[in-house]
Every structure is written in structure tokens, then in C-alpha cells.
Amino acid sequence: MKTSQLFIVSLLSLTCCFVLAKDTITILPLGDSITQGGSTFTCYREILAPQFRTEKRPFKFIGPNRDSTSAHAGFGGKNTHYLANISEEIYRKYPADIVMIHSGHNSFSKDLPVPGIISDTKRIIENIRDINPEVTILLAQVIPAGKLPKYSYIPELNREFKKLAEQMKDQRSVIVLVDQSDGFDWKTDTIADKVHPNQKGAEKMAARWMEALLPLSIR
């Protein structure tokens, strides 16, 4: 093969790789241990990441942390206030096309935490939008928990998440409310701690995320 032909083939190969890279939609999963995963329960990423590959979906998880499944920005034991404080720094390093937020646990009902969680969630979204005005936010109404009374505030929180999503609608930066609470039963869908999802619960979460993600792949 002539040198000029080799150059053209090489150029075409590089171009194809560039197009494929551009066609990949990056996702930053942001949350607590339910996003981080662990050895004692099943994380929704364990189901979604393989689906992205086997079904040739154009999605890829990114983030500062990594396990055998994928990268992520899950921080076990941390609440929404913690995530709000680090959200700008994380997103500058990992400016994903889509941010999936599932955060609302790790607070106590006795502290009346809902207004603070909503304020911190709003701050997370504003921090990310300031960096990327065209980002897509998937905001989860979080899964319920049977660890009561600690998490008895979650139904109220999910109602407020719905209001927040309405208030923060933007023409450029899409915000999609993902109802992870609907159809999720802590009695059958969590492990013994009544908080973290078992296999069945993780499958339900993955299905809800995928429901929200698929329309975004053809935008």
C-alpha cells in the first residue's frame, strides 16, 4: 500500500474513533451508598453498566470513584449537604452530559431535614448548571426505607423534590424527575437493614433510570 493510501486509512480510522467518542453520552451518578454500592447489597450500576455494553447503549458512567462495575460519585454515609459542598469541584473534573442525583438519606427525621435537603439539592443543580448550562439533570425521588422513624421524612421529601424539579425547569438545561419511590417496597426490595436495595430493588432502580435515559440518547 502506498504511503498516501496508508495516511488516508489512518486518518479515516482516527475520524471514526473521534465520532464514536463524541457519540458517547457521559453520566455522573451522584449520591450516597446507594450510588456507591457495597459488598452486602446490590447497586443499580451493577445492572445498568453491563446493559450499556451488551445492548450497545451510548452511555458511560464517569466519576472520581471506581469499582469493578464502573466509575461513580457515590459517597457512603454522606448526606446531601456534603454532596452540595463538593459538587462544583467534582463536576469541574468530571463534566458529564448527564448527572443522576439520588440523595436524601443519611439524615434524621427528628431534625426536620427536608428544607435543608431541598436547599442543598438546589445548590448542587445550580453549581453544575453554572459550569455547564446545557447539562441534563436526572433528579430522583428517592427510594423509601423501613428504618423508622429515622427515615419517616422521605415521603415529604419526595413531594418537595417534585416541586423543585418544576421550579428549576430550564429551556437549555433539562431536568427530569425520576420517581424511584413508586413501586419500590422496602419490605421486599431491601436487604435486612431496610435501606439498601437487594437484587430485586436494584433491578427496579435500574429500570427507572433506563426509562429516563433512553429518550436522551436520541435527542
WOPE-V979624 format. One record per backbone hydrogen bond with DSSP energy under -0.5 kcal/mol. CO is the residue of the C=O (numbers start at 0). NH is the residue of the N-H. If there is no record, write none. Layout:
# WOPE-V979624
CO:NH ; CO:NH
This chain:
# WOPE-V979624
1:5 ; 2:6 ; 3:7 ; 4:8 ; 5:9 ; 6:10 ; 7:11 ; 8:12 ; 9:13 ; 10:14 ; 11:15 ; 12:16 ; 13:17 ; 14:18 ; 15:19 ; 16:20 ; 17:21 ; 18:22 ; 19:23 ; 20:23 ; 23:25 ; 24:59 ; 25:96 ; 25:97 ; 26:28 ; 26:61 ; 27:29 ; 27:99 ; 28:72 ; 29:101 ; 30:74 ; 31:34 ; 31:35 ; 32:36 ; 33:43 ; 37:40 ; 40:37 ; 42:45 ; 42:46 ; 43:46 ; 43:47 ; 44:48 ; 46:50 ; 47:51 ; 48:52 ; 49:53 ; 50:54 ; 51:56 ; 52:55 ; 57:24 ; 59:26 ; 60:70 ; 61:28 ; 64:71 ; 69:66 ; 71:64 ; 72:30 ; 74:77 ; 78:82 ; 79:83 ; 80:84 ; 81:85 ; 82:86 ; 83:87 ; 85:89 ; 86:90 ; 87:91 ; 88:92 ; 89:93 ; 93:95 ; 96:135 ; 97:27 ; 98:100 ; 98:137 ; 99:29 ; 99:101 ; 100:139 ; 101:31 ; 107:110 ; 108:111 ; 112:116 ; 113:117 ; 114:118 ; 115:119 ; 116:120 ; 117:121 ; 118:122 ; 119:123 ; 120:124 ; 121:125 ; 122:126 ; 123:127 ; 124:128 ; 125:129 ; 126:130 ; 127:131 ; 131:134 ; 134:136 ; 135:98 ; 135:137 ; 136:138 ; 136:175 ; 137:100 ; 137:139 ; 138:177 ; 139:141 ; 140:179 ; 145:147 ; 146:150 ; 148:151 ; 149:108 ; 150:153 ; 152:156 ; 153:157 ; 154:158 ; 155:159 ; 156:160 ; 157:161 ; 158:162 ; 159:163 ; 160:164 ; 161:165 ; 162:166 ; 163:167 ; 165:168 ; 171:173 ; 173:136 ; 174:176 ; 175:138 ; 176:178 ; 177:140 ; 177:179 ; 180:183 ; 182:184 ; 183:185 ; 184:187 ; 184:188 ; 185:189 ; 188:197 ; 190:193 ; 193:145 ; 193:146 ; 195:190 ; 196:41 ; 197:201 ; 198:202 ; 199:203 ; 200:204 ; 201:205 ; 202:206 ; 203:207 ; 204:208 ; 205:209 ; 206:210 ; 207:211 ; 208:212 ; 209:213 ; 210:214 ; 212:215 ; 212:216 ; 213:216 ; 214:217 ; 215:218
